[in-house]
Amino acid sequence: MTEARTTAHFLVSALIRRASAAGGSAMVLAKGDATSGAILLVCLDRGVHHALLERMPDGAGSVSWQRVGPESREPQAIADYLVRRRRIDPDLWLVELDIAGVEQFTAEMTGVG
């Protein structure tokens, strides 16, 4: 028996609704494959860059949000990284998430993603 998998589009939509309900905002910067595209979050806390997180499989067969990208928080370094990632993987979703307490929000997202 195969296990049903949540589509990328459904997960992105849920993240956007959840951010809005928590008083933040989220927007799709680039759409990826609706069914199985990878998802990369550009996490901001009140407009200040916090982290880049990507939904990745872990060794136990489930998924978790993991930090990716450059060490630098410089806007140009982040922009260059996002451009490279989309060039390599055009099915990648880029979603900007801006919410107060982004660390707590992203920790709670593991239950969503």
Order of alpha helices (4+ residues) and beta strands (2+ residues): alpha-beta-beta-beta-beta-alpha-beta-alpha
